[in-house]
Amino acid sequence: MLNGLWLSFFLVAAVAGLSRWLLADDPAVFAAMVESLFAMAKLSVEVMVVLFGTLTLWLGLLRIAEKAGLVDALARVLGPLFARLMPEVPRGHPALGLITMNFAANGLGLDNAATPIGLKAMRALQELNPSSTTASNAQILFLVLNASSLTLLPVTIFMYRAQQGAPDPTLVFLPILLATSASTLVGLLSVAIMQRLRLWDPVVLAYLVPGALLLGSFMALLAGMSATALAALSSLLGNLTLFGVIIAFLVIGALRKVQVYEQFIEGAREGFDVAKSLLPYLVAMLCAVGVLRASGALEMALDGIRWLVAWGGWDTRFVDALPTAMVKPFSGSAARAMLIETMQSQGVDSFPALVAATVQGSTETTFYVLAVYFGAVGIQRARHAVGCALLAELAGVIAAIAVCYWFFG
């Protein structure tokens, strides 16, 4: 899948370049494409330097949280809910702890760190699966919730924005929180309908209703605020939450006699290993996207979409963020490249860049997650997993666009 997507970027760019040369008498297009290749290769390394630090920092902190018992405590708190949503998983099964750690990593926006934990969780669920080739209900629910990308603290998005020179990297904190809540809710509801889960069970309602009321009350509070006030609140809450989580991990770890420095170093080593494996993918995708943009192919496609949107009487500013949304179901590295390219070409705090960052933080690589997670345990029949995950993805994109018009429009 990634092979075809990556190759198509170069082939489409080649056709577009030839067209501009032969039809528009623009031979300089090839110089621009070659220049873009080297520029994007250089940018990949610059982005990786920051990514090394971010992943190393947060996996170190996550190790402290794990050793302090915070992950196990969260698993115990969520145990009654999982017992209703995944009735085939016994209480206390190792899969529940791994699922909780996966959700914690996703919640912190550490999608690269969440993947290895998620693979362990999927293997643990496969031990309970009576079929070796057909996905179980528990595996489908886990995958869809994973693909809905419930991100409470999108630190990697903050990192990308900081690396591109954003004066306030956490500006998109609240938009991402609202958009990811929409995608997760749609994902959960779609799976519940397909699996006939009893969401009206008193225990399930005890978890979902307070959360829904809290989110609804929060949105009602936000509704009366101006765009400037919303942006300021998002910045404050983003920075406050980020630093609050760090202090909480350290203090609780210290109180529970965890050697916080040593455990941080152990987790940081894992973060370093995860980060260094990403550079080839980042170079590959950023160079492909750079060539596509320099050839004019991407702009031609966006112009066509922009014309259709304008013909329908809608605002067209979000169109430049659509490349990120379009490739996100297929490849996280391609979407990351599209996001960085949008920030560079449009401006890091431009409306399209803010929409693209919100989309990146509130959606997941559906087909990639499906291929990796199910492929790791030999699942061939995904049943309703694809449809439910794509529905959650679509909800996240629509919500991201709507929320950005609300906050920054």
Beta strands, then each sheet from edge to edge (+ up, - down):
end
